[in-house]
Amino acid sequence: MSHRPPVRHLPVLGVDSPFPPVNQAWGGNDPIPGLLCAGADLSVDRLVAAYSQGIFPWYNEGEPILWWSPDPRMVLKVADFKKHRSLRQAIKRFHADPHCEICMDTAFPEVIACCASVSRAGQVGTWILPSMQQAYIQLHEAGYAHSVEVWVHDKLVGGLYFTMVGNTVFGESMFSHQADASKIALSELVNFCHARSIEWIDCQQQTTHLASLGAKPIPRQAFLDMVLRSHHAN
């Protein structure tokens, strides 16, 4: 009879504790692959340190702060973004309408609140809790978190927010209150990256939706190498 390897202990961080090496994240024999540690806080310094090491927070109400570094990692190479014919047409119509506008960083709190309110398949509640929203608003005020907003008749109908540390873009979440609005926002983020010679966008988790837009899983170490190179390039 084969025996399942014992579950490794999950480190719990104090406020001043450094993150453990990401290769210590739980793997396939553990109950939640990709989980690295718990605890600490969501201060600007802590979040910047996390993203610089390829780590991000993700937890539900009633849980401690949980920190993740999954292997593989979902990444959208900017050059591989799939702008399908229907999306190209939607973007063309959008830009032809004088009542439509795309902006950046004009409504960050509203964008993250809208992302938090989205109902997602297989998910009860939201991981973008009030504490998470407040932390990323502070990260935005510090210049590390940004939003893309899609407006129609001065109404916010779609958008996304992302974290940018060094020259690395980490996609967080998006929402759409109108057909194709979130995809239009993502297309604008791709344009933003093109203009700054940023080659890829971290998507964190694997989903069929992201795969349909060109994102692919890559080994964690390859992802970390990219983070390190872009950080030094900056």
ABEGO torsion letter per residue (X at the ends): XBBBBBBBBBBBBBAABBBBBAAABBBAABABBGBABBEEBABAAAAAAAAAAGBBBBBBBGBBBBBBBBOBBBBBBAAABBBBAAAAAAAAAAAABAABBBBBGAAAAAAAAAAAABBBBGBBEBABBAAAAAAAAAAAAAGABBBBBBBBGGBBABEBBBBBBEABBBBABBBBABBGAAAAAAAAAAAAAAAAGBABBBAGBBBAAAAAAGBBBBBAAAAAAAAAAAAAAX
